[in-house]
Amino acid sequence: MKMKIIKVKDAGEGVDKAKSFIYKYSNSQTALFLSGGLTPKALYQTLSTDKKLKAGAVAVVDERFGLPFHDNSNEKMIKDSHLFEYLKSTNTLVFTVLNGKDIDNTTKDYEKIISRLFKSYKQKIAILGIGEDGHTAGIPKGYYNSNELVIKIDDFPSEFRKRITLTFKALEQMDRLIVLVFGENKKKVLNEMFKKGLLEELPARFYLQKEISQKTILITDQAV
């Protein structure tokens, strides 16, 4: 079985497709993992407005390190979408990364949370994106191999260099990976992703691995 690729006309239609899959597969026995960045923001706003989402627990895939809910954090973006507020009203457990500790201890604490979620929930779903440079989750090139579920990144190639992210080892344990890729600026990286090459050079190639592609749903408005 190959990766399921859903071609949409624009990001709006892509959000509709994504939420339909989430509503279909997610239930009280599901741990749902949310990525940050601009791409999924509209999805989270729609999920909070619809008030249909069911999940046992929700956690964050990756985060820009700093104080809890700092202005540039993914957690603040999700909070501002009112998705956390809705989930808490349904007694869904909500787990965030940042806790006010240093980056090493924050990473260790989040590793324990993720390990517990993996053991506690029958189904695990992650919502992800792909950056223009080919990174996915908070994994830049060169960070493809780790025995941990969560790692820190000290030199992420952007303005926000310190990050905490789920690893490929963690993503491998997901039952479904819903990957959102919208915009003309993502056309080049998608083309590169589907070419033969090393994973460490383009982390998005992770989704093409045999066992991973079988559980990946790629939703995009670009031709692939």
Backbone as CSV, one residue per row, in Angstrom:
resi,resn,N_x,N_y,N_z,CA_x,CA_y,CA_z,C_x,C_y,C_z
1,MET,0.845,-1.197,0.000,0.000,0.000,0.000,0.882,1.250,0.000
2,LYS,0.581,2.194,-0.873,1.356,3.413,-0.956,0.694,4.527,-0.149
3,MET,1.422,5.628,-0.004,0.898,6.805,0.661,-0.388,7.274,-0.011
4,LYS,-1.362,7.646,0.793,-2.582,8.235,0.251,-2.330,9.723,0.030
5,ILE,-2.473,10.172,-1.212,-2.263,11.581,-1.549,-3.602,12.200,-1.938
6,ILE,-3.992,13.229,-1.221,-5.251,13.931,-1.476,-4.926,15.287,-2.084
7,LYS,-5.284,15.473,-3.348,-5.041,16.747,-4.033,-6.253,17.646,-3.846
8,VAL,-6.011,18.863,-3.360,-7.084,19.828,-3.125,-6.789,21.106,-3.892
9,LYS,-7.825,21.928,-4.065,-7.637,23.153,-4.854,-6.944,24.253,-4.058
10,ASP,-7.125,24.249,-2.740,-6.504,25.283,-1.911,-6.462,24.818,-0.453
11,ALA,-5.870,25.644,0.404,-5.720,25.287,1.809,-7.059,25.112,2.503
12,GLY,-8.057,25.901,2.104,-9.377,25.780,2.708,-9.981,24.402,2.502
13,GLU,-9.900,23.922,1.277,-10.400,22.576,0.998,-9.538,21.535,1.722
14,GLY,-8.250,21.827,1.832,-7.364,20.913,2.536,-7.726,20.768,4.004
15,VAL,-8.083,21.869,4.638,-8.522,21.830,6.034,-9.772,20.983,6.173
16,ASP,-10.710,21.146,5.245,-11.945,20.336,5.282,-11.637,18.845,5.158
17,LYS,-10.709,18.496,4.264,-10.337,17.093,4.095,-9.665,16.564,5.367
18,ALA,-8.774,17.379,5.915,-8.041,16.948,7.102,-8.980,16.697,8.274
19,LYS,-9.905,17.606,8.503,-10.789,17.413,9.656,-11.722,16.227,9.450
20,SER,-12.073,15.931,8.199,-12.930,14.769,7.955,-12.209,13.483,8.345
21,PHE,-10.904,13.406,8.064,-10.124,12.237,8.474,-9.989,12.187,10.001
22,ILE,-9.766,13.334,10.600,-9.617,13.369,12.056,-10.905,12.935,12.747
23,TYR,-12.044,13.424,12.274,-13.317,13.033,12.866,-13.580,11.542,12.651
24,LYS,-13.131,11.022,11.522,-13.369,9.616,11.216,-12.559,8.695,12.118
25,TYR,-11.314,9.053,12.372,-10.412,8.141,13.054,-10.243,8.411,14.555
26,SER,-10.457,9.631,14.996,-10.175,9.965,16.386,-11.362,9.675,17.294
27,ASN,-11.071,9.130,18.466,-12.109,8.838,19.454,-11.496,8.895,20.855
28,SER,-12.245,8.462,21.847,-11.792,8.576,23.233,-10.572,7.715,23.540
29,GLN,-10.243,6.789,22.637,-9.067,5.941,22.822,-7.862,6.444,22.016
30,THR,-7.956,7.699,21.544,-6.927,8.269,20.677,-6.095,9.307,21.402
31,ALA,-4.789,9.228,21.208,-3.895,10.325,21.578,-3.583,11.081,20.290
32,LEU,-3.931,12.357,20.265,-3.784,13.191,19.072,-2.618,14.152,19.283
33,PHE,-1.706,14.198,18.313,-0.502,15.014,18.436,-0.539,16.145,17.408
34,LEU,-0.355,17.376,17.878,-0.533,18.564,17.049,0.790,19.254,16.755
35,SER,1.064,19.506,15.480,2.241,20.279,15.086,1.945,21.771,15.157
36,GLY,3.025,22.534,15.212,2.886,23.981,15.180,3.064,24.519,13.768
37,GLY,3.396,25.797,13.682,3.581,26.422,12.381,2.296,27.032,11.855
38,LEU,2.410,27.706,10.717,1.261,28.412,10.150,0.252,27.472,9.493
39,THR,0.734,26.384,8.897,-0.138,25.528,8.097,-1.352,24.991,8.849
40,PRO,-1.199,24.454,10.070,-2.369,23.853,10.725,-3.235,24.831,11.517
41,LYS,-2.872,26.104,11.556,-3.601,27.055,12.390,-5.084,27.101,12.052
42,ALA,-5.411,27.202,10.769,-6.820,27.266,10.352,-7.549,25.973,10.700
43,LEU,-6.852,24.849,10.637,-7.456,23.572,11.011,-7.847,23.577,12.473
44,TYR,-6.975,24.038,13.331,-7.274,24.057,14.762,-8.446,24.989,15.071
45,GLN,-8.503,26.119,14.370,-9.623,27.037,14.567,-10.945,26.388,14.163
46,THR,-10.920,25.648,13.066,-12.129,24.966,12.597,-12.547,23.860,13.558
47,LEU,-11.581,23.093,14.051,-11.894,22.031,15.002,-12.523,22.589,16.272
48,SER,-12.031,23.731,16.727,-12.586,24.318,17.952,-13.984,24.872,17.715
49,THR,-14.241,25.375,16.508,-15.561,25.933,16.182,-16.600,24.837,15.975
50,ASP,-16.196,23.761,15.304,-17.129,22.664,15.029,-17.603,21.960,16.295
51,LYS,-16.693,21.859,17.257,-17.007,21.179,18.535,-17.450,19.732,18.319
52,LYS,-16.753,19.047,17.403,-17.054,17.644,17.123,-15.899,16.707,17.486
53,LEU,-14.723,17.272,17.678,-13.537,16.456,17.882,-13.626,15.652,19.172
54,LYS,-13.297,14.370,19.069,-13.236,13.499,20.237,-11.840,12.897,20.318
55,ALA,-11.234,12.992,21.482,-9.914,12.413,21.706,-9.748,12.143,23.195
56,GLY,-8.907,11.172,23.494,-8.631,10.895,24.888,-7.607,11.851,25.460
57,ALA,-6.608,12.174,24.642,-5.542,13.080,25.061,-4.982,13.798,23.844
58,VAL,-4.471,14.988,24.088,-3.843,15.784,23.030,-2.496,16.276,23.541
59,ALA,-1.483,16.208,22.679,-0.159,16.708,23.021,0.423,17.430,21.805
60,VAL,1.566,18.059,22.010,2.198,18.867,20.965,3.361,18.097,20.344
61,VAL,3.491,18.183,19.036,4.566,17.489,18.325,5.908,18.174,18.535
62,ASP,5.928,19.493,18.441,7.183,20.230,18.523,6.935,21.614,19.100
63,GLU,7.998,22.201,19.664,7.835,23.504,20.289,9.118,24.313,20.228
64,ARG,8.946,25.614,20.112,10.063,26.556,20.193,10.306,26.821,21.673
65,PHE,11.518,26.581,22.136,11.790,26.636,23.565,11.678,28.061,24.115
66,GLY,11.177,28.161,25.338,11.042,29.425,26.037,10.122,29.239,27.230
67,LEU,9.600,30.325,27.727,8.655,30.246,28.833,7.318,29.694,28.330
68,PRO,6.522,29.094,29.204,5.229,28.554,28.777,4.374,29.598,28.065
69,PHE,3.850,29.237,26.907,2.964,30.074,26.096,3.599,31.419,25.716
70,HIS,4.921,31.412,25.468,5.553,32.656,24.996,4.976,33.022,23.632
71,ASP,5.168,34.256,23.237,4.460,34.803,22.073,4.688,34.021,20.786
72,ASN,5.833,33.408,20.630,6.144,32.682,19.393,6.016,31.168,19.540
73,SER,5.388,30.721,20.616,5.272,29.289,20.852,4.122,28.681,20.055
74,ASN,4.291,27.433,19.693,3.216,26.701,19.033,2.035,26.519,19.977
75,GLU,2.342,26.321,21.252,1.279,26.131,22.243,0.379,27.363,22.349
76,LYS,0.970,28.546,22.259,0.146,29.755,22.300,-0.739,29.841,21.059
77,MET,-0.177,29.467,19.895,-0.965,29.476,18.669,-2.173,28.551,18.798
78,ILE,-1.953,27.347,19.333,-3.053,26.402,19.486,-4.042,26.909,20.538
79,LYS,-3.517,27.458,21.610,-4.387,28.019,22.652,-5.253,29.140,22.088
80,ASP,-4.647,30.026,21.283,-5.383,31.158,20.702,-6.454,30.706,19.719
81,SER,-6.313,29.497,19.178,-7.356,28.964,18.298,-8.569,28.473,19.076
82,HIS,-8.430,28.451,20.413,-9.474,27.985,21.345,-9.662,26.471,21.313
83,LEU,-8.712,25.763,20.661,-8.836,24.311,20.610,-8.588,23.683,21.982
84,PHE,-7.572,24.168,22.695,-7.323,23.641,24.043,-8.545,23.854,24.938
85,GLU,-9.141,25.040,24.836,-10.317,25.361,25.655,-11.450,24.386,25.382
86,TYR,-11.709,24.125,24.107,-12.773,23.172,23.761,-12.447,21.779,24.283
87,LEU,-11.212,21.325,24.061,-10.832,19.974,24.468,-10.966,19.789,25.977
88,LYS,-10.554,20.778,26.724,-10.666,20.675,28.176,-12.120,20.611,28.616
89,SER,-13.016,21.271,27.862,-14.444,21.234,28.195,-15.038,19.854,27.973
90,THR,-14.360,19.026,27.171,-14.827,17.657,26.911,-14.065,16.640,27.762
91,ASN,-13.277,17.143,28.707,-12.463,16.302,29.601,-11.342,15.557,28.882
92,THR,-10.963,16.055,27.715,-9.779,15.540,27.032,-8.537,16.030,27.767
93,LEU,-7.582,15.139,27.991,-6.336,15.529,28.644,-5.470,16.311,27.662
94,VAL,-4.964,17.451,28.083,-4.149,18.308,27.222,-2.752,18.432,27.826
95,PHE,-1.734,18.095,27.030,-0.353,18.142,27.500,0.451,19.112,26.639
96,THR,1.135,20.035,27.285,2.014,20.972,26.592,3.464,20.666,26.959
97,VAL,4.388,21.277,26.234,5.812,20.979,26.405,6.453,21.865,27.466
98,LEU,6.279,23.150,27.323,7.038,24.116,28.118,6.538,24.161,29.558
99,ASN,7.495,24.115,30.493,7.111,24.078,31.911,7.930,25.017,32.794
100,GLY,8.725,25.886,32.185,9.499,26.845,32.955,10.870,26.356,33.377
101,LYS,11.198,25.099,33.090,12.510,24.552,33.425,13.492,24.810,32.287
102,ASP,14.764,24.452,32.502,15.746,24.577,31.436,15.443,23.551,30.346
103,ILE,16.090,23.707,29.194,15.728,22.892,28.031,16.005,21.409,28.246
104,ASP,17.053,21.065,28.979,17.359,19.655,29.205,16.289,18.980,30.059
105,ASN,15.907,19.617,31.146,14.890,19.034,32.020,13.510,19.062,31.391
106,THR,13.232,20.106,30.610,11.952,20.164,29.899,11.843,19.007,28.912
107,THR,12.940,18.725,28.210,12.966,17.609,27.261,12.749,16.280,27.967
108,LYS,13.411,16.067,29.084,13.256,14.828,29.851,11.824,14.665,30.346
109,ASP,11.241,15.753,30.835,9.861,15.690,31.338,8.883,15.353,30.222
110,TYR,9.116,15.935,29.041,8.190,15.672,27.938,8.357,14.253,27.407
111,GLU,9.568,13.739,27.447,9.806,12.333,27.075,8.951,11.402,27.941
112,LYS,8.883,11.684,29.224,8.082,10.858,30.140,6.597,10.944,29.789
113,ILE,6.134,12.143,29.453,4.728,12.324,29.080,4.402,11.530,27.818
114,ILE,5.252,11.665,26.800,5.005,10.975,25.528,5.047,9.464,25.717
115,SER,6.001,8.974,26.472,6.088,7.540,26.739,4.823,7.037,27.411
116,ARG,4.306,7.802,28.353,3.080,7.408,29.059,1.883,7.405,28.118
117,LEU,1.800,8.391,27.245,0.691,8.450,26.286,0.730,7.269,25.327
118,PHE,1.928,6.914,24.863,2.052,5.788,23.935,1.601,4.481,24.577
119,LYS,1.829,4.361,25.866,1.435,3.137,26.565,-0.052,3.134,26.922
120,SER,-0.647,4.320,27.038,-2.007,4.425,27.570,-3.098,4.416,26.512
121,TYR,-2.754,4.768,25.261,-3.792,4.925,24.240,-3.590,3.941,23.086
122,LYS,-4.694,3.313,22.686,-4.647,2.295,21.638,-4.281,2.884,20.285
123,GLN,-4.695,4.123,20.051,-4.479,4.738,18.734,-3.776,6.076,18.896
124,LYS,-2.847,6.337,17.972,-2.084,7.581,18.011,-2.099,8.211,16.619
125,ILE,-2.506,9.460,16.559,-2.598,10.196,15.293,-1.791,11.485,15.424
126,ALA,-1.010,11.811,14.394,-0.253,13.064,14.396,-0.625,13.916,13.194
127,ILE,-0.790,15.207,13.431,-1.007,16.188,12.377,0.321,16.909,12.167
128,LEU,0.822,16.884,10.939,2.164,17.374,10.667,2.198,18.253,9.434
129,GLY,3.339,18.900,9.239,3.566,19.698,8.044,4.975,19.464,7.545
130,ILE,5.321,20.126,6.473,6.666,20.052,5.903,7.128,21.479,5.619
131,GLY,8.300,21.839,6.119,8.828,23.172,5.889,9.452,23.320,4.509
132,GLU,9.679,24.548,4.099,10.296,24.798,2.790,11.680,24.176,2.679
133,ASP,12.345,23.994,3.823,13.681,23.399,3.824,13.641,21.886,3.986
134,GLY,12.420,21.320,4.047,12.287,19.877,4.145,12.185,19.336,5.547
135,HIS,12.218,20.203,6.549,12.064,19.689,7.916,10.617,19.289,8.166
136,THR,10.424,18.389,9.101,9.073,18.013,9.530,9.101,17.809,11.027
137,ALA,7.953,18.036,11.704,7.955,18.196,13.150,8.994,19.287,13.444
138,GLY,9.852,19.092,14.429,10.931,20.052,14.653,12.265,19.460,14.273
139,ILE,12.256,18.536,13.300,13.456,17.778,12.937,14.117,18.381,11.693
140,PRO,15.253,19.046,11.847,15.974,19.566,10.682,16.910,18.501,10.123
141,LYS,17.507,18.773,8.998,18.422,17.793,8.416,19.579,17.524,9.378
142,GLY,20.016,16.270,9.387,21.101,15.880,10.267,20.652,15.251,11.564
143,TYR,19.361,15.365,11.882,18.839,14.819,13.138,17.863,13.679,12.857
144,TYR,18.303,12.718,12.097,17.386,11.675,11.651,17.406,10.436,12.530
145,ASN,18.418,10.281,13.383,18.585,9.020,14.101,18.684,9.268,15.603
146,SER,17.699,8.796,16.357,17.723,8.938,17.812,16.958,7.783,18.432
147,ASN,17.430,7.328,19.572,16.719,6.273,20.300,15.702,6.831,21.282
148,GLU,15.625,8.159,21.361,14.683,8.811,22.262,13.376,9.110,21.525
149,LEU,12.327,9.335,22.290,11.053,9.772,21.720,11.016,11.286,21.541
150,VAL,11.771,11.989,22.378,11.798,13.452,22.359,13.253,13.903,22.449
151,ILE,13.619,14.883,21.632,14.968,15.443,21.706,14.902,16.964,21.705
152,LYS,15.999,17.570,22.143,16.153,19.015,22.022,16.985,19.306,20.789
153,ILE,16.739,20.452,20.189,17.534,20.938,19.056,18.108,22.283,19.480
154,ASP,19.423,22.414,19.447,20.067,23.667,19.862,20.374,24.597,18.699
155,ASP,20.339,24.046,17.476,20.799,24.831,16.320,19.845,24.712,15.141
156,PHE,18.535,24.768,15.411,17.563,24.722,14.321,17.807,25.914,13.398
157,PRO,17.798,25.689,12.077,18.162,26.763,11.140,17.053,27.795,10.923
158,SER,16.745,28.554,11.944,15.752,29.624,11.832,15.983,30.609,12.960
159,GLU,15.125,31.587,13.056,15.238,32.582,14.128,15.116,31.931,15.500
160,PHE,14.303,30.873,15.591,14.078,30.193,16.864,14.913,28.910,16.882
161,ARG,16.143,29.015,17.372,17.116,27.944,17.210,16.926,26.800,18.199
162,LYS,16.428,27.105,19.386,16.245,26.061,20.399,14.825,25.495,20.321
163,ARG,14.739,24.190,20.121,13.439,23.551,19.964,13.419,22.200,20.679
164,ILE,12.211,21.731,20.928,11.988,20.398,21.474,11.001,19.706,20.545
165,THR,11.290,18.469,20.175,10.461,17.821,19.166,10.358,16.316,19.378
166,LEU,9.260,15.748,18.935,9.183,14.308,18.792,10.176,13.870,17.720
167,THR,10.710,12.680,17.866,11.684,12.143,16.926,11.008,11.241,15.902
168,PHE,11.791,10.759,14.941,11.269,9.772,14.003,10.862,8.494,14.731
169,LYS,11.589,8.148,15.781,11.212,6.964,16.565,9.804,7.117,17.118
170,ALA,9.473,8.325,17.570,8.117,8.585,18.068,7.108,8.570,16.936
171,LEU,7.436,9.221,15.824,6.503,9.277,14.695,6.254,7.895,14.097
172,GLU,7.252,7.024,14.181,7.078,5.657,13.683,5.974,4.909,14.439
173,GLN,5.717,5.313,15.665,4.737,4.626,16.494,3.311,5.157,16.311
174,MET,3.159,6.173,15.468,1.826,6.678,15.170,1.079,5.688,14.278
175,ASP,-0.221,5.607,14.482,-1.053,4.757,13.636,-1.447,5.476,12.351
176,ARG,-1.552,6.807,12.431,-1.862,7.609,11.241,-1.098,8.920,11.312
177,LEU,-0.582,9.315,10.151,0.140,10.571,10.009,-0.580,11.412,8.964
178,ILE,-1.148,12.523,9.370,-1.860,13.409,8.459,-0.955,14.604,8.190
179,VAL,-0.453,14.691,6.966,0.564,15.686,6.615,-0.051,16.748,5.713
180,LEU,0.002,17.994,6.141,-0.591,19.106,5.413,0.505,19.922,4.733
181,VAL,0.388,20.117,3.418,1.389,20.878,2.665,0.663,21.780,1.683
182,PHE,0.611,23.075,1.994,-0.142,24.019,1.166,0.747,25.185,0.724
183,GLY,0.494,25.673,-0.477,1.162,26.873,-0.954,2.212,26.608,-2.021
184,GLU,2.328,27.545,-2.953,3.283,27.450,-4.051,4.714,27.339,-3.528
185,ASN,4.968,27.932,-2.353,6.317,27.892,-1.798,6.732,26.494,-1.346
186,LYS,5.781,25.547,-1.324,6.097,24.168,-0.930,6.283,23.238,-2.145
187,LYS,6.085,23.786,-3.332,6.179,22.961,-4.541,7.569,22.349,-4.695
188,LYS,8.607,23.141,-4.497,9.970,22.673,-4.699,10.322,21.563,-3.721
189,VAL,9.980,21.748,-2.438,10.357,20.746,-1.443,9.598,19.441,-1.650
190,LEU,8.356,19.529,-2.129,7.606,18.305,-2.432,8.258,17.534,-3.574
191,ASN,8.694,18.272,-4.588,9.387,17.624,-5.709,10.658,16.928,-5.237
192,GLU,11.409,17.596,-4.359,12.642,17.015,-3.830,12.347,15.809,-2.941
193,MET,11.266,15.885,-2.197,10.888,14.808,-1.281,10.673,13.496,-2.028
194,PHE,10.072,13.554,-3.194,9.746,12.348,-3.948,10.902,11.861,-4.827
195,LYS,12.039,12.540,-4.782,13.226,12.067,-5.469,14.030,11.175,-4.532
196,LYS,14.791,10.255,-5.101,15.650,9.422,-4.283,16.723,10.288,-3.637
197,GLY,16.994,9.995,-2.377,18.005,10.763,-1.662,18.060,10.332,-0.216
198,LEU,18.959,10.938,0.526,19.174,10.577,1.916,18.160,11.246,2.830
199,LEU,17.718,10.515,3.826,16.787,11.055,4.812,17.407,12.199,5.588
200,GLU,18.690,12.058,5.936,19.324,13.109,6.731,19.464,14.421,5.967
201,GLU,19.360,14.362,4.633,19.431,15.582,3.831,18.065,16.237,3.682
202,LEU,16.997,15.447,3.778,15.639,15.970,3.643,14.727,15.140,4.560
203,PRO,14.518,15.585,5.785,13.743,14.808,6.748,12.349,14.406,6.271
204,ALA,11.742,15.176,5.365,10.399,14.851,4.873,10.363,13.516,4.142
205,ARG,11.513,13.017,3.702,11.545,11.705,3.049,11.173,10.575,4.008
206,PHE,11.106,10.872,5.274,10.647,9.908,6.280,9.316,9.290,5.880
207,TYR,8.420,10.105,5.295,7.063,9.641,4.967,7.044,8.671,3.791
208,LEU,8.155,8.556,3.066,8.215,7.657,1.913,8.681,6.261,2.283
209,GLN,9.169,6.079,3.492,9.587,4.753,3.924,8.393,3.807,3.903
210,LYS,8.642,2.560,3.540,7.563,1.621,3.249,6.502,1.561,4.343
211,GLU,6.906,1.253,5.558,5.929,1.082,6.636,5.284,2.405,7.032
212,ILE,6.001,3.497,6.822,5.463,4.821,7.174,4.473,5.292,6.116
213,SER,4.797,5.096,4.839,3.927,5.582,3.759,2.549,4.930,3.817
214,GLN,2.491,3.705,4.316,1.221,2.990,4.395,0.233,3.639,5.359
215,LYS,0.733,4.426,6.287,-0.161,5.063,7.262,-0.119,6.590,7.175
216,THR,0.407,7.087,6.039,0.501,8.537,5.832,-0.564,9.014,4.847
217,ILE,-1.224,10.116,5.220,-2.164,10.797,4.335,-1.588,12.176,4.046
218,LEU,-1.175,12.405,2.826,-0.627,13.699,2.408,-1.737,14.508,1.747
219,ILE,-2.041,15.675,2.311,-3.066,16.554,1.766,-2.366,17.817,1.256
220,THR,-2.456,18.088,-0.034,-1.719,19.194,-0.617,-2.469,19.843,-1.775
221,ASP,-2.174,21.113,-2.003,-2.734,21.805,-3.165,-1.707,21.908,-4.295
222,GLN,-0.593,21.182,-4.143,0.457,21.160,-5.163,0.467,19.831,-5.902
223,ALA,0.833,19.860,-7.152,0.918,18.628,-7.940,2.124,17.818,-7.495
224,VAL,1.925,16.519,-7.288,3.037,15.650,-6.894,3.021,14.392,-7.766
